[in-house]
Amino acid sequence: MVSKSLVERICEWCGADFLAPKYDVEKRGGGRFCCRACYEEWYKTKHWMVDVVCLNCGKPFVVVRASFERGEGKYCSPDCFLTALRERRRKPTNFSCQQCGTAFEASVGPNKKPPRFCSTSCVVAHRNSRVSCGERAKKSHKPRGKIDTACSWCGKGFKATPRPKKHTGPRFCCRECYAAHRSHNIRGERSPSWTGGPVGCVCLHCGNSFFRSKSAIENGSGKFCCMQCYSEHYVGERHPCYLGNPREYPPGWNEGLRGRIRERDGHVCFLCGGRGKRALSIHHIDYNRNNLSLNNLIALCDPCHNRTNNDRHLWTQLLSDMVMERYGYGLQEDAA
């Protein structure tokens, strides 16, 4: 009885029947040959293999065509390769010394550079006869002596290296003279980056005259003479973000009313029951600042007061139900 994990197959080379794992046949495409020998014979017929002869022992063997085209597959085994390598190293070759001209013999391995000298003494003599890069540079460059010249700023005489003819201009004896020359001559209209100088402006707040550069005016400056005028000008309705005065409360909004609400709630937060680090805030349940009814005001700590700023319609319903449950009157009713 054949196992369920095995499948009956027919060899593609010799035609013999054999059993192959079901997983190899279905998932990996295996089960085509009954043995390794049949696979190798079939592999040769596909012209992927080449019959060659070992250069060392003369034994025929098979090598992959791609390896043969790259120059490989010359030896049938690593032993034959090492034997041929040793014999090649033993055969000496004639060379000529570059220092003394004497002919000598040396064995060179594969992929190695041929020797240039017959002995160590010739190597040392050749190195000593060469001129270093620094010495060669010194011989090629002619010495340039310094000449007497005068400072273009203070008039003091000093020695300097002569310049090429194309380099003309003032020369200075020290960095202080160079800096003084630039401060005096390369400024204002004589500066290469001169753009016309400062421009007169009038302050929008106080009316005083002042000056600003063109680049500052292009970037939006030049409207106010100082930061104080800027701060005093953009106040209230003149501020670009002004939306009216949302913090206006009716006359009845005073400390007495707020103290009454805190006393009613027991000087604790209406939601969490905490006292808070600061005085409790008074919250409007319907978010209408003009509604100062007692059923619309509760005491909250700062964290709870901040939470009620989101989802206002939900908080309005929740807090009104809590006031009704605790004090017996809702948002639309007034306290007795």
C-alpha positions as CSV (number, residue, x, y, z in Angstrom):
1,M,0.0,0.0,0.0
2,V,1.4,3.3,-1.1
3,S,1.6,6.1,1.6
4,K,-0.5,9.2,1.1
5,S,2.6,11.3,1.3
6,L,4.2,9.6,-1.7
7,V,3.2,9.8,-5.4
8,E,4.0,7.4,-8.2
9,R,6.1,9.0,-10.9
10,I,7.9,8.0,-14.1
11,C,11.5,9.1,-14.7
12,E,11.9,11.5,-17.6
13,W,15.2,10.0,-18.6
14,C,15.1,6.2,-18.2
15,G,11.3,5.7,-17.9
16,A,11.5,3.8,-14.6
17,D,8.7,3.9,-12.1
18,F,9.5,5.4,-8.7
19,L,7.9,7.1,-5.7
20,A,8.4,10.8,-4.9
21,P,7.2,12.9,-2.0
22,K,3.9,14.6,-2.8
23,Y,5.0,17.9,-1.4
24,D,8.0,18.1,-3.8
25,V,5.8,17.3,-6.8
26,E,3.0,19.8,-6.0
27,K,4.9,22.7,-4.3
28,R,8.5,22.5,-5.6
29,G,8.1,20.9,-9.1
30,G,10.3,17.9,-8.1
31,G,9.8,14.2,-8.8
32,R,11.1,14.2,-12.4
33,F,14.1,11.8,-12.1
34,C,14.5,8.6,-10.2
35,C,18.2,9.2,-9.3
36,R,21.1,11.6,-9.5
37,A,22.7,9.8,-12.4
38,C,19.6,10.2,-14.6
39,Y,19.4,13.9,-13.7
40,E,23.1,14.5,-14.7
41,E,22.6,12.6,-18.0
42,W,19.6,14.7,-18.8
43,Y,21.5,17.8,-17.8
44,K,24.2,17.0,-20.4
45,T,21.7,16.7,-23.2
46,K,20.5,20.2,-22.6
47,H,23.9,21.5,-23.7
48,W,24.5,23.1,-20.4
49,M,27.6,20.9,-19.7
50,V,30.8,20.6,-21.7
51,D,33.2,17.6,-21.9
52,V,36.8,18.7,-21.3
53,V,40.1,17.1,-20.4
54,C,42.1,17.9,-17.3
55,L,45.4,19.7,-18.2
56,N,47.3,17.9,-15.4
57,C,46.3,14.3,-15.4
58,G,44.5,14.1,-18.8
59,K,41.3,12.7,-17.3
60,P,38.0,13.7,-19.0
61,F,35.3,15.4,-16.9
62,V,32.2,17.6,-17.3
63,V,32.0,21.3,-16.5
64,V,29.3,23.9,-16.8
65,R,29.4,25.8,-20.2
66,A,29.3,29.2,-18.6
67,S,32.3,28.4,-16.3
68,F,34.2,27.0,-19.3
69,E,33.6,30.2,-21.3
70,R,35.0,32.3,-18.4
71,G,38.2,30.3,-18.6
72,E,37.5,28.0,-15.7
73,G,37.2,24.2,-15.7
74,K,40.8,23.4,-16.7
75,Y,41.4,20.8,-13.9
76,C,39.3,18.0,-12.7
77,S,40.0,18.4,-9.0
78,P,41.7,20.7,-6.5
79,D,44.6,18.3,-6.2
80,C,45.3,18.6,-10.0
81,F,45.1,22.4,-9.7
82,L,47.6,22.6,-6.8
83,T,50.0,20.1,-8.6
84,A,50.0,22.2,-11.7
85,L,50.5,25.4,-9.7
86,R,53.6,24.0,-7.9
87,E,55.1,22.9,-11.2
88,R,54.6,26.3,-12.7
89,R,56.2,28.0,-9.8
90,R,59.3,25.7,-10.0
91,K,60.0,26.7,-13.6
92,P,62.4,29.7,-13.4
93,T,62.2,32.6,-15.9
94,N,65.0,34.9,-17.1
95,F,64.8,38.6,-16.1
96,S,67.1,41.6,-16.3
97,C,67.9,43.9,-13.3
98,Q,66.8,47.5,-13.9
99,Q,69.7,48.8,-11.7
100,C,72.8,46.9,-12.7
101,G,71.5,45.2,-15.9
102,T,72.5,41.7,-14.7
103,A,70.5,38.8,-16.0
104,F,68.9,36.6,-13.3
105,E,66.4,33.8,-13.0
106,A,63.3,33.8,-10.7
107,S,60.1,31.8,-10.4
108,V,56.9,33.8,-10.5
109,G,53.4,32.6,-9.5
110,P,50.3,33.3,-11.5
111,N,48.9,36.8,-11.4
112,K,52.1,38.1,-9.9
113,K,54.3,41.0,-11.1
114,P,57.8,40.1,-12.5
115,P,60.8,41.1,-10.3
116,R,62.7,44.2,-11.3
117,F,66.0,43.8,-9.3
118,C,68.4,40.9,-8.8
119,S,69.1,41.6,-5.1
120,T,68.3,43.8,-2.2
121,S,71.4,46.0,-2.7
122,C,70.1,46.9,-6.1
123,V,66.7,47.8,-4.6
124,V,68.4,50.1,-2.1
125,A,70.6,51.7,-4.7
126,H,67.7,52.4,-6.9
127,R,65.7,54.1,-4.1
128,N,68.7,56.3,-3.2
129,S,69.2,57.4,-6.8
130,R,65.6,58.7,-7.1
131,V,64.8,62.4,-6.3
132,S,61.9,63.0,-3.9
133,C,58.9,65.0,-4.9
134,G,59.9,67.8,-2.5
135,E,63.4,68.1,-3.9
136,R,62.1,68.0,-7.5
137,A,59.7,70.8,-6.7
138,K,62.5,72.9,-5.1
139,K,64.6,72.5,-8.2
140,S,61.8,73.4,-10.6
141,H,60.7,76.5,-8.7
142,K,63.0,79.5,-8.8
143,P,63.4,81.4,-5.6
144,R,61.5,84.6,-5.4
145,G,63.0,87.3,-3.2
146,K,61.0,90.0,-1.3
147,I,61.0,93.6,-2.4
148,D,60.7,96.9,-0.6
149,T,57.3,98.5,-0.7
150,A,55.2,101.0,1.2
151,C,51.9,100.5,3.0
152,S,49.0,102.0,1.2
153,W,47.4,103.3,4.4
154,C,50.1,104.4,6.9
155,G,53.0,104.8,4.4
156,K,55.3,102.6,6.4
157,G,57.9,100.7,4.5
158,F,58.0,96.9,4.6
159,K,59.2,93.9,2.6
160,A,56.7,91.9,0.6
161,T,56.6,89.1,-2.0
162,P,56.4,90.6,-5.6
163,R,53.0,90.2,-7.2
164,P,52.2,89.1,-10.8
165,K,51.4,91.9,-13.2
166,K,47.7,91.1,-13.3
167,H,47.4,91.6,-9.5
168,T,47.3,95.3,-8.9
169,G,46.0,97.3,-6.0
170,P,46.9,98.6,-2.5
171,R,49.1,96.6,-0.1
172,F,49.2,96.9,3.6
173,C,51.8,96.2,6.3
174,C,49.4,94.7,8.8
175,R,45.8,93.7,9.3
176,E,45.0,96.9,11.3
177,C,45.9,99.0,8.2
178,Y,43.8,96.8,6.0
179,A,40.8,97.1,8.3
180,A,41.2,100.8,8.5
181,H,41.4,101.1,4.7
182,R,38.2,99.1,4.3
183,S,36.3,101.1,7.0
184,H,37.3,104.4,5.3
185,N,37.0,103.6,1.6
186,I,34.6,100.7,1.3
187,R,31.5,102.1,3.0
188,G,28.4,104.0,2.0
189,E,28.1,104.7,-1.7
190,R,31.6,103.3,-2.3
191,S,30.6,99.8,-1.1
192,P,29.8,97.2,-3.8
193,S,26.6,96.3,-1.9
194,W,25.3,99.8,-1.7
195,T,21.5,99.9,-2.5
196,G,20.8,103.6,-2.0
197,G,21.0,104.1,1.8
198,P,18.2,104.4,4.4
199,V,14.8,105.7,3.4
200,G,12.8,108.3,5.5
201,C,9.6,107.0,7.1
202,V,6.8,108.4,9.3
203,C,5.5,106.5,12.3
204,L,1.8,105.6,12.0
205,H,1.2,106.0,15.7
206,C,3.2,109.0,16.9
207,G,4.0,110.7,13.6
208,N,7.8,111.0,14.2
209,S,10.2,110.6,11.3
210,F,12.8,107.8,11.3
211,F,14.9,105.9,8.7
212,R,14.8,102.3,7.6
213,S,16.7,100.4,4.9
214,K,15.1,99.4,1.7
215,S,15.3,95.7,2.5
216,A,13.6,96.2,5.9
217,I,10.8,98.1,4.2
218,E,10.4,95.4,1.6
219,N,10.0,92.8,4.4
220,G,7.1,94.8,6.0
221,S,9.0,97.1,8.4
222,G,9.1,100.9,8.3
223,K,5.7,101.5,9.8
224,F,6.6,102.3,13.4
225,C,9.6,104.0,14.9
226,C,9.8,101.7,18.0
227,M,8.3,98.7,19.6
228,Q,6.2,100.7,22.0
229,C,4.4,102.5,19.2
230,Y,3.7,99.2,17.5
231,S,2.2,97.7,20.7
232,E,0.1,100.8,21.5
233,H,-1.2,101.1,17.9
234,Y,-2.5,97.5,17.5
235,V,-4.9,97.5,20.4
236,G,-8.6,96.9,20.3
237,E,-10.4,97.5,17.0
238,R,-7.1,98.3,15.2
239,H,-5.7,94.8,15.8
240,P,-6.1,92.5,12.8
241,C,-7.5,89.7,14.9
242,Y,-10.1,91.8,16.7
243,L,-13.5,90.0,17.0
244,G,-15.2,92.4,19.4
245,N,-15.1,92.2,23.2
246,P,-16.2,88.6,24.1
247,R,-15.3,89.2,27.8
248,E,-18.0,91.7,28.5
249,Y,-20.2,90.6,31.4
250,P,-23.5,92.1,32.6
251,P,-23.5,94.4,35.7
252,G,-24.6,91.6,38.0
253,W,-21.4,89.6,37.4
254,N,-19.4,90.5,40.6
255,E,-17.4,88.8,43.3
256,G,-20.5,88.6,45.6
257,L,-22.4,86.4,43.0
258,R,-19.3,84.2,42.5
259,G,-18.9,83.8,46.2
260,R,-22.5,82.8,46.6
261,I,-22.2,80.1,44.0
262,R,-19.0,78.7,45.6
263,E,-20.7,78.7,49.0
264,R,-23.7,76.9,47.5
265,D,-21.4,74.2,46.0
266,G,-19.5,73.8,49.3
267,H,-16.3,75.4,48.0
268,V,-15.5,72.2,46.0
269,C,-15.6,71.4,42.3
270,F,-19.1,70.5,41.1
271,L,-17.8,67.7,38.9
272,C,-14.8,66.1,40.7
273,G,-15.3,67.3,44.2
274,G,-11.7,68.7,44.5
275,R,-10.8,72.1,45.9
276,G,-8.1,73.0,43.4
277,K,-4.9,74.9,43.8
278,R,-6.6,78.3,43.1
279,A,-10.0,79.8,43.6
280,L,-12.8,77.9,41.9
281,S,-14.0,79.3,38.5
282,I,-17.7,80.0,37.9
283,H,-19.0,78.2,34.8
284,H,-22.1,79.1,32.7
285,I,-23.8,75.8,31.8
286,D,-25.4,77.2,28.6
287,Y,-22.2,79.2,27.8
288,N,-24.2,82.4,27.8
289,R,-22.4,85.1,29.8
290,N,-25.5,87.2,30.1
291,N,-27.5,84.4,31.9
292,L,-26.7,84.9,35.6
293,S,-29.4,82.6,37.0
294,L,-28.3,80.4,39.9
295,N,-29.4,77.3,37.9
296,N,-27.0,78.3,35.1
297,L,-23.9,78.8,37.3
298,I,-21.7,76.1,39.0
299,A,-18.2,76.1,40.6
300,L,-15.5,74.2,38.7
301,C,-11.7,73.7,39.2
302,D,-9.4,74.7,36.4
303,P,-8.9,71.1,34.9
304,C,-12.7,70.5,34.8
305,H,-13.4,74.0,33.5
306,N,-11.0,73.3,30.6
307,R,-12.7,70.0,29.8
308,T,-16.1,71.7,29.4
309,N,-14.8,73.8,26.5
310,N,-15.1,70.8,24.1
311,D,-18.4,69.2,23.1
312,R,-20.5,72.0,24.6
313,H,-23.9,70.6,23.7
314,L,-23.1,67.4,25.6
315,W,-21.8,69.2,28.6
316,T,-24.8,71.5,28.7
317,Q,-27.2,68.5,28.9
318,L,-25.1,66.6,31.4
319,L,-24.6,69.6,33.8
320,S,-28.2,70.7,33.7
321,D,-29.3,67.1,34.6
322,M,-26.8,67.1,37.5
323,V,-28.0,70.5,38.8
324,M,-31.6,69.2,38.6
325,E,-30.7,66.0,40.5
326,R,-28.7,67.8,43.2
327,Y,-30.6,71.1,43.8
328,G,-34.1,70.2,42.4
329,Y,-34.3,72.9,39.6
330,G,-33.2,72.6,36.0
331,L,-31.7,75.0,33.5
332,Q,-35.0,76.6,32.4
333,E,-36.2,77.0,36.0
334,D,-35.0,79.6,38.5
335,A,-34.1,78.9,42.1
336,A,-36.7,79.8,44.7
